[in-house]
Each structure stands twice: as C-alpha cells, then as structure tokens.
Amino acid sequence: MKSDLPERTFAFAVEIVELCKELNGKRGITRTLLTQLLRSGISVGANVQEGQSSQSTADFLTKYSIACKEARETHYWLRLLVATNLISETGLRSYLPNPTSYWRF
C-alpha cells in the first residue's frame, strides 16, 4: 500500500523552515526556541524517510515511532510560539494553512 506520508512530511518540513526563517528576524525570539522547533519539525519527515527503507518491521516501527514523537514535540513548540505571542494563531496558519493534512495517518 503506497502512502503519501513521505511527501506530506517533506512539505511540512519546508513550511517549518519557512516559518523559522521568518521568525529569525523577529525581536524577542530566542535562538534556542527556533533551534528546537526547526530540529523537531524537520526530523518528522527525516524519520519517515528512513522508515521507508527499513530493513525489518521492528526498524520500520522504530522510525515511525520517533517521527510521531517529533511531531508531538513540534506541536508543543508551535503552541508555545502562539501562547507567548511570538506569532499569532492567524500568522501561524499562514505558514501551516491546513495542519490536519499533515497529521492524518
């Protein structure tokens, strides 16, 4: 069964990079927060890609499990950005217009 998850997670990573590029110049944002968001956000797709070439079912499950954990961490950082008014929810939606499209499995 062919999945579009690798493409969706790649598209998500691109949007995370674009969001971080935009926020990088914003006053009050810390390098640590952006680094954490960027690392977790792009790690989702990287682990999905690794899972695509897994050598065993256990390896596949491990990579996809890590991808899920990274997705949850990314969600945390995005919520924190909104909660601390570093970006508005509307502003966030301009970078991630349909977040549910990334998270359906």
Backbone hydrogen bonds, N-H to C=O, Kabsch-Sander energy under -0.5 kcal/mol:
donor,donor_aa,acceptor,acceptor_aa,energy
8,R,4,D,-2.4
9,T,5,L,-2.8
10,F,6,P,-1.6
11,A,7,E,-2.4
12,F,8,R,-2.1
13,A,9,T,-2.1
14,V,10,F,-2.2
15,E,11,A,-2.0
16,I,12,F,-2.2
17,V,13,A,-2.4
18,E,14,V,-2.3
19,L,15,E,-2.3
20,C,16,I,-2.6
21,K,17,V,-2.4
22,E,18,E,-2.0
23,L,19,L,-2.6
24,N,20,C,-1.7
25,G,21,K,-0.5
25,G,22,E,-0.8
26,K,23,L,-1.6
29,I,26,K,-1.2
34,L,30,T,-1.8
35,T,31,R,-2.6
36,Q,32,T,-2.5
37,L,33,L,-2.4
38,L,34,L,-2.9
39,R,35,T,-2.7
40,S,36,Q,-2.4
41,G,37,L,-2.7
42,I,38,L,-2.2
43,S,39,R,-1.2
44,V,40,S,-1.1
45,G,41,G,-0.6
46,A,42,I,-1.5
47,N,43,S,-2.4
48,V,44,V,-1.8
49,Q,45,G,-2.6
50,E,46,A,-2.2
51,G,47,N,-2.3
52,Q,48,V,-1.4
53,S,49,Q,-0.7
53,S,50,E,-1.1
54,S,51,G,-1.6
60,F,56,S,-2.4
61,L,57,T,-2.8
62,T,58,A,-2.2
63,K,59,D,-2.4
64,Y,60,F,-2.4
65,S,61,L,-2.1
66,I,62,T,-2.2
67,A,63,K,-2.1
68,C,64,Y,-2.0
69,K,65,S,-2.1
70,E,66,I,-2.6
71,A,67,A,-2.1
72,R,68,C,-2.1
73,E,69,K,-2.2
74,T,70,E,-2.6
75,H,71,A,-2.3
76,Y,72,R,-1.9
77,W,73,E,-2.3
78,L,74,T,-2.5
79,R,75,H,-2.4
80,L,76,Y,-2.5
81,L,77,W,-2.2
82,V,78,L,-1.8
83,A,79,R,-2.9
84,T,80,L,-2.0
85,N,82,V,-1.6
86,L,81,L,-2.3
87,I,81,L,-1.2
92,L,88,S,-2.7
93,R,89,E,-2.1
94,S,90,T,-1.0
95,Y,91,G,-0.7
95,Y,92,L,-1.1
96,L,92,L,-2.5
101,S,98,N,-2.0
102,Y,99,P,-1.3
103,W,99,P,-1.0
104,R,100,T,-0.8
